[in-house]
């Protein structure tokens, strides 16, 4: 299995779906957000009066608003209109004036000021539907999804059931990890207006997060009819098939992205990981190398973990190639922890490929950096134990003993040390080590092993 960290870092569509900063979670740009027809209509209607859910204006306020609207129709000078409205606002004035001031500020991009006026409006008039709705829209634009959710939910309670409100509710739910609620809200928004692609994209995201892969695939199929060359949607489709345990289709879809000439480092790593999970290490390496060449400014951690997976799978040559590429291309982004992980990998590879003498300086450097590096201590212990001579065993015992002093490595060190004694036919020395391991972490197979060692030790002693 590929580790969860690699899946998270390399499954392009899922990464895009999870990020609040991408097109899956936000509208593509501020300008596109404001140019949505439904949103424009919401704000154009903001200067009209709905007596059922909005406060009344006094006769004087009504005359003021009428004059402001007439002036707006003539010269569209919203700054002047805003000044007139703001000058008329007092603690006793109608909430409708605060609402108009909020809407004028919103259209000029003064979101924080707009939100403040909307909040004042609902304080003055608690059933002010459009103030809740527009305030919620502003908070969505700021990325304040929890706060927006409260406003939009209240707007729905007051009767706002339209595609914009339900779609933005879905957006808030999905960005606060309430995926079932997001699914419901998006479905309602799509029923009201199936032409808004963002709602379909949001629904796909909510379905994927709930692992409803078949439904997500159906939605993404529809999205791809609208944007057939969008690599993000293709990659998300691939993730859905991967979730269905259908890696062949997932890879085939990513190959489409590649043939479209829209492969990214992430999509190439995605394909490499699929091939790696199927044991095709050489083919996987070609994709990893392409990904590295494509962007020299990537984070090294993903590739370090790829090398770790390859090493664990015994693909030592490919792992060494990845390590070489990391050092050649990503050395500037290597953290101290990355460097230590690479040193450990090199040590493991050297030991596994009978190049033990080369590994000693590497392991000693690791221990100098961190005397409690349990993995390095264990590797040295195993190396010297494998020499099967008196000096080697003495050194091995020293490193095994030091490894048992590292809490997270103690059990493994005790078991490995015991097995080293068994290989030397020193069965009695192995017994207390295994007993200690069983006290710390009882394991059925170690218990059986301990009983066998006891029997052999007893026979060896002649009893």
Phi, psi and omega per residue, in radians:
X1 nan 2.463 3.029
X2 -1.344 2.457 -3.077
X3 -1.142 2.751 -3.133
X4 -1.105 -0.579 -3.131
X5 -1.154 -0.711 3.120
X6 -1.162 -0.771 3.123
X7 -1.003 -0.776 -3.114
X8 -1.121 -0.686 -3.045
X9 -1.396 -0.396 -2.975
X10 -2.056 -0.257 3.115
X11 -1.372 1.690 -2.903
X12 -0.983 -0.894 -3.076
X13 -1.072 -0.737 -3.113
X14 -1.168 -0.647 3.065
X15 -1.074 -0.799 3.136
X16 -1.091 -0.687 -3.122
X17 -1.173 -0.524 -3.053
X18 -1.487 -0.206 -3.021
X19 -1.680 2.203 3.126
X20 -1.218 -0.191 -3.074
X21 -1.692 0.037 -3.075
X22 -1.768 3.077 -3.135
X23 -1.123 -0.347 3.134
X24 -1.293 -0.433 -3.053
X25 -1.930 -0.402 -3.127
X26 -2.269 2.893 2.959
X27 -1.237 2.721 -2.894
X28 -1.088 -0.697 3.080
X29 -2.526 2.840 3.091
X30 -1.006 -0.700 -3.105
X31 -1.117 -0.731 3.118
X32 -1.158 -0.594 3.087
X33 -1.042 -0.868 -3.089
X34 -1.273 -0.386 -3.108
X35 -1.517 -0.033 3.096
X36 -1.067 2.213 -3.056
X37 -0.958 -0.740 -3.101
X38 -1.132 -0.634 3.141
X39 -1.236 -0.712 3.104
X40 -1.050 -0.719 -3.132
X41 -1.124 -0.670 3.117
X42 -0.975 -0.757 -3.086
X43 -1.426 -0.519 3.052
X44 -1.143 -0.610 3.119
X45 -1.334 -0.150 -3.047
X46 -1.153 -0.322 -3.089
X47 -1.658 0.052 3.085
X48 -1.684 2.985 -3.067
X49 -2.036 2.317 3.040
X50 -2.096 1.822 -2.965
X51 -1.170 -0.384 -3.083
X52 -1.247 -0.696 -3.049
X53 -2.124 0.251 -3.092
X54 -2.357 2.693 -3.087
X55 -1.253 2.719 3.102
X56 -1.461 2.749 3.054
X57 -1.810 2.508 3.002
X58 -1.213 2.920 3.135
X59 -1.031 -0.714 -3.139
X60 -1.152 -0.735 3.136
X61 -1.168 -0.633 3.141
X62 -1.122 -0.702 3.102
X63 -1.138 -0.704 3.126
X64 -1.084 -0.845 -3.106
X65 -1.110 -0.715 3.124
X66 -1.053 -0.758 3.136
X67 -1.133 -0.711 3.124
X68 -1.107 -0.767 -3.133
X69 -1.142 -0.677 3.099
X70 -1.124 -0.719 3.117
X71 -1.142 -0.681 3.107
X72 -1.088 -0.718 -3.137
X73 -1.111 -0.556 -3.097
X74 -1.418 -0.824 -2.996
X75 -2.154 -0.108 3.131
X76 0.942 0.531 3.135
X77 -1.505 1.517 -3.059
X78 -1.281 -0.471 3.096
X79 -1.119 -0.778 3.116
X80 -1.151 -0.707 3.118
X81 -1.066 -0.728 -3.133
X82 -1.100 -0.741 -3.139
X83 -1.064 -0.740 -3.141
X84 -1.090 -0.777 -3.120
X85 -1.151 -0.820 -3.104
X86 -1.065 -0.668 -3.133
X87 -1.138 -0.407 -3.111
X88 -1.583 -0.156 -3.065
X89 -1.414 2.277 3.026
X90 -2.387 3.097 3.108
X91 -1.159 -0.358 -3.118
X92 -1.754 -0.163 -3.081
X93 -1.260 2.864 -3.116
X94 -1.107 2.496 3.072
X95 -1.070 -0.360 3.129
X96 -1.089 -0.591 3.109
X97 -1.176 -0.723 3.080
X98 -1.069 -0.676 -3.137
X99 -1.113 -0.796 3.141
X100 -1.131 -0.705 3.096
X101 -1.081 -0.700 3.109
X102 -1.082 -0.809 -3.096
X103 -1.138 -0.690 3.093
X104 -1.137 -0.722 3.080
X105 -1.108 -0.705 -3.127
X106 -1.087 -0.749 -3.119
X107 -1.172 -0.393 3.102
X108 -1.644 0.091 3.064
X109 1.508 0.148 3.136
X110 -1.574 1.300 -2.963
X111 -1.151 -0.783 -3.090
X112 -1.101 -0.730 3.104
X113 -1.142 -0.724 3.118
X114 -1.032 -0.816 -3.129
X115 -1.055 -0.712 3.133
X116 -1.047 -0.749 3.123
X117 -1.182 -0.691 3.106
X118 -1.081 -0.727 -3.135
X119 -1.146 -0.660 3.066
X120 -1.129 -0.664 -3.131
X121 -1.078 -0.758 -3.114
X122 -1.334 -0.395 3.022
X123 -1.174 -0.711 3.131
X124 -1.277 -0.585 -3.055
X125 -2.429 1.539 -2.968
X126 -1.064 -0.274 3.118
X127 -1.832 0.480 -3.070
X128 -1.398 1.558 -3.010
X129 -0.960 -0.959 -3.025
X130 -1.196 -0.437 3.065
X131 -1.176 -0.722 3.062
X132 -1.106 -0.793 -3.075
X133 -1.114 -0.879 -3.107
X134 -1.177 -0.643 3.055
X135 -1.066 -0.695 3.082
X136 -1.084 -0.713 3.114
X137 -1.056 -0.756 3.139
X138 -1.090 -0.708 -3.115
X139 -1.230 -0.569 3.010
X140 -1.060 -0.793 -3.122
X141 -1.083 -0.526 3.093
X142 -1.441 -0.133 -3.108
X143 1.416 0.291 3.137
X144 -1.673 1.354 -2.937
X145 -1.255 -0.644 3.119
X146 -1.108 -0.803 -3.140
X147 -1.131 -0.724 3.132
X148 -1.117 -0.637 -3.122
X149 -1.040 -0.725 -3.139
X150 -1.105 -0.764 -3.132
X151 -1.154 -0.799 -3.084
X152 -1.208 -0.649 3.084
X153 -1.086 -0.739 3.099
X154 -1.116 -0.656 3.110
X155 -1.087 -0.701 3.105
X156 -1.136 -0.719 3.105
X157 -1.026 -0.569 -3.114
X158 -1.503 -0.060 3.039
X159 2.062 0.088 3.141
X160 -1.439 1.653 3.088
X161 -2.128 1.504 -3.127
X162 -2.415 2.931 -3.022
X163 -1.094 -0.654 -3.123
X164 -1.170 -0.811 -3.128
X165 -1.109 -0.799 -3.100
X166 -1.205 -0.658 3.109
X167 -1.126 -0.745 3.126
X168 -1.241 -0.543 3.000
X169 -1.054 -0.780 3.089
X170 -1.015 -0.736 3.132
X171 -1.076 -0.736 3.115
X172 -1.161 -0.749 3.138
X173 -1.087 -0.765 -3.064
X174 -1.210 -0.523 3.121
X175 -1.501 -0.018 3.010
X176 -2.077 0.351 3.028
X177 1.108 0.468 3.044
X178 -1.784 1.309 -2.890
X179 -1.266 -0.601 3.112
X180 -1.154 -0.771 3.098
X181 -1.101 -0.665 3.107
X182 -1.083 -0.760 3.126
X183 -1.000 -0.801 -3.112
X184 -1.110 -0.804 -3.108
X185 -1.117 -0.767 3.139
X186 -1.122 -0.680 -3.140
X187 -1.096 -0.698 3.101
X188 -1.161 -0.719 3.137
X189 -1.087 -0.707 -3.132
X190 -1.193 -0.642 3.100
X191 -1.063 -0.642 -3.123
X192 -1.340 -0.589 3.119
X193 -2.695 1.612 -3.114
X194 -1.267 -0.053 -3.081
X195 -1.440 -0.226 -3.093
X196 -1.486 1.882 -3.055
X197 -1.114 -0.575 -3.108
X198 -1.031 -0.605 3.132
X199 -1.189 -0.683 3.114
X200 -1.147 -0.703 3.116
X201 -1.108 -0.766 3.102
X202 -1.080 -0.705 3.104
X203 -1.094 -0.734 3.111
X204 -1.054 -0.716 3.132
X205 -1.097 -0.806 -3.134
X206 -1.069 -0.696 3.137
X207 -1.177 -0.741 3.125
X208 -1.095 -0.713 -3.127
X209 -1.146 -0.446 3.088
X210 -1.599 0.061 -3.130
X211 1.092 0.533 3.041
X212 -1.600 1.286 -2.917
X213 -1.192 -0.720 -3.127
X214 -1.087 -0.758 3.134
X215 -1.160 -0.692 3.128
X216 -1.092 -0.727 3.129
X217 -1.055 -0.728 -3.140
X218 -1.099 -0.721 3.137
X219 -1.185 -0.764 -3.118
X220 -1.174 -0.581 3.031
X221 -0.967 -0.761 3.141
X222 -1.163 -0.700 3.127
X223 -1.094 -0.709 -3.106
X224 -1.180 -0.396 3.023
X225 -1.129 -0.548 3.135
X226 -1.459 -0.680 -3.089
X227 -2.315 1.288 -3.017
X228 -1.218 -0.228 -3.122
X229 -1.909 0.296 3.131
X230 -1.526 1.924 -3.038
X231 -1.165 -0.479 3.141
X232 -1.112 -0.740 -3.124
X233 -1.217 -0.692 3.068
X234 -1.051 -0.761 -3.120
X235 -1.160 -0.617 3.092
X236 -1.178 -0.644 3.055
X237 -1.074 -0.737 3.112
X238 -1.060 -0.711 3.112
X239 -1.094 -0.655 3.120
X240 -1.098 -0.758 3.105
X241 -1.165 -0.608 3.067
X242 -1.114 -0.686 3.074
X243 -1.079 -0.531 3.090
X244 -1.423 0.124 -3.102
X245 1.062 0.767 3.115
X246 -2.192 1.221 -3.067
X247 -1.134 -0.477 -3.138
X248 -1.084 -0.808 3.118
X249 -1.179 -0.666 3.122
X250 -1.029 -0.783 3.132
X251 -1.167 -0.723 3.136
X252 -1.031 -0.693 3.132
X253 -1.183 -0.732 3.111
X254 -1.141 -0.526 3.062
X255 -1.131 -0.579 3.059
X256 -1.063 -0.799 3.101
X257 -1.008 -0.738 -3.140
X258 -1.109 -0.766 -3.123
X259 -1.215 -0.459 3.060
X260 -1.233 -0.111 -3.103
X261 1.314 0.372 -3.078
X262 -2.065 0.400 3.082
X263 -1.109 2.504 3.076
X264 -2.090 2.898 3.055
X265 -0.938 -0.678 -3.125
X266 -1.156 -0.734 -3.122
X267 -1.208 -0.607 3.097
X268 -1.179 -0.703 3.088
X269 -1.132 -0.667 3.077
X270 -0.956 -0.888 -3.123
X271 -1.136 -0.717 3.122
X272 -1.028 -0.714 -3.139
X273 -1.186 -0.629 3.082
X274 -1.091 -0.841 3.128
X275 -1.109 -0.644 3.120
X276 -1.117 -0.707 3.139
X277 -1.154 -0.373 3.124
X278 -1.676 0.165 3.081
X279 1.422 0.183 -3.133
X280 -1.696 1.230 -2.993
X281 -1.135 -0.678 -3.117
X282 -1.143 -0.761 3.114
X283 -1.156 -0.711 3.104
X284 -1.021 -0.720 -3.100
X285 -1.038 -0.637 -3.123
X286 -1.090 -0.663 3.122
X287 -1.252 -0.698 3.114
X288 -1.095 -0.699 3.137
X289 -1.148 -0.697 3.091
X290 -1.093 -0.715 -3.135
X291 -1.110 -0.709 3.126
X292 -1.133 -0.702 -3.134
X293 -1.222 -0.509 -3.045
X294 -1.187 -0.637 -3.075
X295 -2.527 1.894 -3.111
X296 -1.365 -0.036 -3.078
X297 -1.830 0.357 -3.138
X298 -1.340 2.813 3.044
X299 -1.282 2.437 -3.059
X300 -1.349 -0.396 -2.988
X301 -0.984 -0.717 -3.125
X302 -1.053 -0.753 -3.108
X303 -1.259 -0.573 3.069
X304 -1.090 -0.730 3.137
X305 -1.217 -0.585 3.043
X306 -1.035 -0.779 3.112
X307 -1.092 -0.633 3.111
X308 -1.145 -0.717 3.126
X309 -1.128 -0.774 3.128
X310 -1.060 -0.722 3.126
X311 -1.112 -0.772 3.138
X312 -1.095 -0.514 -3.142
X313 -1.509 -0.037 3.135
X314 1.458 0.192 3.112
X315 -1.558 1.215 -2.975
X316 -1.196 -0.691 -3.128
X317 -1.120 -0.777 -3.141
X318 -1.165 -0.690 3.107
X319 -1.080 -0.707 3.117
X320 -1.126 -0.645 3.108
X321 -1.121 -0.754 3.122
X322 -1.106 -0.737 3.124
X323 -1.073 -0.733 3.104
X324 -1.078 -0.732 3.119
X325 -1.142 -0.673 3.119
X326 -1.043 -0.799 -3.100
X327 -1.213 -0.574 -3.133
X328 -1.309 -0.682 -2.947
X329 -1.932 -0.450 -3.026
X330 -2.121 0.309 -3.057
X331 -1.019 -0.556 -3.104
X332 -1.195 -0.387 -3.108
X333 -1.807 0.122 3.134
X334 -1.312 2.211 3.031
X335 -1.461 2.960 3.089
X336 -1.059 -0.664 3.124
X337 -1.152 -0.687 3.089
X338 -1.049 -0.763 -3.120
X339 -1.091 -0.697 3.110
X340 -1.149 -0.706 3.128
X341 -1.110 -0.665 3.124
X342 -1.167 -0.722 3.102
X343 -1.053 -0.728 3.124
X344 -1.115 -0.705 3.111
X345 -1.086 -0.775 3.133
X346 -1.063 -0.656 3.117
X347 -1.142 -0.788 3.131
X348 -1.070 -0.768 -3.118
X349 -1.129 -0.740 -3.140
X350 -1.088 -0.766 3.121
X351 -1.121 -0.698 -3.095
X352 -1.275 -0.342 -3.096
X353 -1.962 0.469 3.059
X354 1.000 0.670 3.053
X355 -2.070 0.739 -3.004
X356 -0.981 -0.703 -3.089
X357 -1.090 -0.529 3.137
X358 -1.234 -0.403 -3.018
X359 -1.462 -0.367 -3.061
X360 -0.983 -0.884 3.132
X361 -1.048 -0.604 3.139
X362 -1.131 -0.844 -3.108
X363 -1.164 -0.667 3.118
X364 -1.139 -0.620 3.078
X365 -1.133 -0.707 3.108
X366 -1.063 -0.750 -3.105
X367 -1.232 -0.594 3.069
X368 -1.112 -0.680 3.107
X369 -1.201 -0.672 -3.097
X370 -2.538 1.729 -3.118
X371 -1.042 -0.297 3.138
X372 -1.814 0.454 3.073
X373 -1.342 1.622 -3.049
X374 -1.052 -0.669 -3.113
X375 -1.139 -0.748 3.125
X376 -1.126 -0.730 3.117
X377 -1.080 -0.719 3.138
X378 -1.166 -0.717 3.134
X379 -1.101 -0.731 3.091
X380 -1.125 -0.735 3.126
X381 -1.063 -0.805 3.136
X382 -1.111 -0.681 -3.132
X383 -1.088 -0.845 -3.096
X384 -1.250 -0.561 3.102
X385 -1.129 -0.611 -3.118
X386 -1.222 -0.255 3.120
X387 -1.214 -0.455 3.066
X388 0.999 0.750 3.003
X389 -2.366 2.945 -3.030
X390 -1.037 -0.826 -3.136
X391 -1.096 -0.731 3.132
X392 -1.086 -0.792 3.138
X393 -1.094 -0.682 3.132
X394 -1.084 -0.769 3.109
X395 -1.160 -0.707 3.139
X396 -1.050 -0.794 3.138
X397 -1.041 -0.673 3.127
X398 -1.060 -0.826 -3.093
X399 -1.289 -0.623 3.058
X400 -1.058 -0.780 -3.132
X401 -1.056 -0.750 3.116
X402 -1.132 -0.649 3.139
X403 -1.151 -0.575 3.120
X404 -1.189 -0.235 3.114
X405 -1.489 -0.094 3.105
X406 -1.714 1.925 -2.967
X407 -0.873 -0.815 -3.073
X408 -1.276 -0.199 3.127
X409 -1.932 -0.030 -2.987
X410 -1.036 -0.856 -3.081
X411 -1.103 -0.809 3.138
X412 -1.082 -0.685 -3.137
X413 -1.157 -0.731 3.130
X414 -1.068 -0.771 -3.117
X415 -1.171 -0.790 3.135
X416 -1.127 -0.680 3.122
X417 -1.120 -0.743 3.112
X418 -1.072 -0.738 3.134
X419 -1.147 -0.599 3.068
X420 -1.083 -0.756 3.101
X421 -1.119 -0.675 3.110
X422 -1.078 -0.717 3.136
X423 -1.128 -0.421 3.097
X424 -1.593 0.007 -3.079
X425 1.145 0.458 3.048
X426 -1.711 1.208 -2.975
X427 -1.160 -0.661 -3.096
X428 -1.129 -0.598 3.108
X429 -1.237 -0.449 -3.123
X430 -1.305 -0.525 -3.006
X431 -1.049 -0.913 -3.114
X432 -1.096 -0.511 3.112
X433 -1.173 -0.771 3.125
X434 -1.190 -0.659 3.110
X435 -1.088 -0.737 3.117
X436 -1.107 -0.720 3.120
X437 -1.071 -0.679 -3.136
X438 -1.223 -0.564 3.072
X439 -1.152 -0.744 -3.095
X440 -1.283 -0.689 -3.077
X441 -2.662 1.501 -3.101
X442 -1.043 2.256 3.112
X443 -2.366 2.303 -3.032
X444 -1.029 -0.776 -3.077
X445 -1.219 -0.543 3.087
X446 -1.251 -0.623 3.075
X447 -1.053 -0.757 3.105
X448 -1.129 -0.694 3.132
X449 -1.099 -0.737 3.122
X450 -1.052 -0.748 3.132
X451 -1.095 -0.699 3.116
X452 -1.118 -0.734 -3.134
X453 -1.125 -0.708 3.114
X454 -1.050 -0.757 -3.127
X455 -1.094 -0.766 -3.133
X456 -1.166 -0.698 3.113
X457 -1.077 -0.716 3.120
X458 -1.120 -0.754 3.121
X459 -1.152 -0.656 -3.133
X460 -1.121 -0.581 -3.127
X461 -1.411 -0.087 3.088
X462 1.493 0.254 -3.125
X463 -2.103 nan nan
